[in-house]
Amino acid sequence: MSDPILVKDRPLSLQKQFRFQWEPAQESYVLLYPEGLIKLPGSSGEIMKLIDGSKSVNEIIAYLEGQFPGVDLKNDVLDFFGARIWKKLDLYQRLSQRDRCG
């Protein structure tokens, strides 16, 4: 899967209006935003934990494949990042701070 909007070699971070956290009542990670909440079960939460402003999509893929040797996770991770809900919410900052300033 290819997404021309998502820059795969630049660090990702969440937009300021989103908060990612573990929610004991949901027994899952959740993404909070002004209009609601998205439950992120299983691998979705594990991927989202890696969006910290220092890792690109490619680095997230490499990290996860390092954690699960012999498993090709690239398409699964790209599918996660390409989900329509993320585009609709404009979830990610696609450029690093350095790129925005310069």
N, C-alpha and C positions, 0 to 999 in steps of 0.2 A: 504494500500500500504506500502511496506517495501523497504527501500533502504539501502543495506549493506554498502555503501560508506559513507552516511551521518550519523554522530554521533549525536543522538538526545538529548543527555544530556550534551553536551559541548557548550560553547558560540560560536556563529557564528559571523563572521565579513566579510566584503567584501575584496577581494584582492585589493591591492593598485592601480592597473590600472583601477579600476571601480569607477565611481562617480554617486551617486544617488541624484537626485534633482527634484524639481518642475519645469516644463517647461511651462511658460505661453502660448507660441505659440502653444503648443500641448494640453493645458488645461489638463495636466496629469503629473504624475510623470514619469521620464525617468531614465534609467540607461545608462550612457555614458561610452564608452570604446574605446580604440584606433582605432578600426576598424569600429565603428558605434554607434548606439543608439538603445535601446529597449524601446518602450512605455509600461508603466505599468499602465493600467487603473484600476479604481475601487479597488477591494480587493487586487489585486496584489501590488499596491502601498502601501496600508495599511500594508500588510505583510512585504514588503521590508523596510518600515520605522522602523520596530522593530529589524532589523539586525544591532545591534550597538556594538557588541563585548561583551555585558554583558548578553545576553539572549540565551538560547539554543532553539532548535526547540520545545522541550516539554514546555518550559516557554512561548514561543510565542503562542503556542496553548492554554495554560491555560489563558494567558492574554486576547486573543481574545474571548475565551468562557466566560470569566468574563465580557467582554464588551457587549456580546450578550447572556444573560442568556437563558438557555433552548435550545440553538442551538448547535448541535454537529458539530464542525468545523474541527475536527482532520483530517479526510480523505481529506478535501479540502486543508488544509494547507500542508499536506504531499504530495498531488498531485502537489502543487505549487513548493515545494522544490525538488520534484523528476523529474521535467520537463527536458527533454533532453537538452534544450538550456543551462540550468545552468551547466549541466555536461560537455557539449561541451566547454563552456567558462571557466570552472574551476573557477566558480564565488566565491565560499565560501572558507574561511580558516576554516578548520574543527576542529582545535584544538585551545584551548586558548593559550595565550602567556606563561602562567605558564607551560602548558603541553609541549610546544615546547622547552622550556629551560631546563626542568628537565627530 
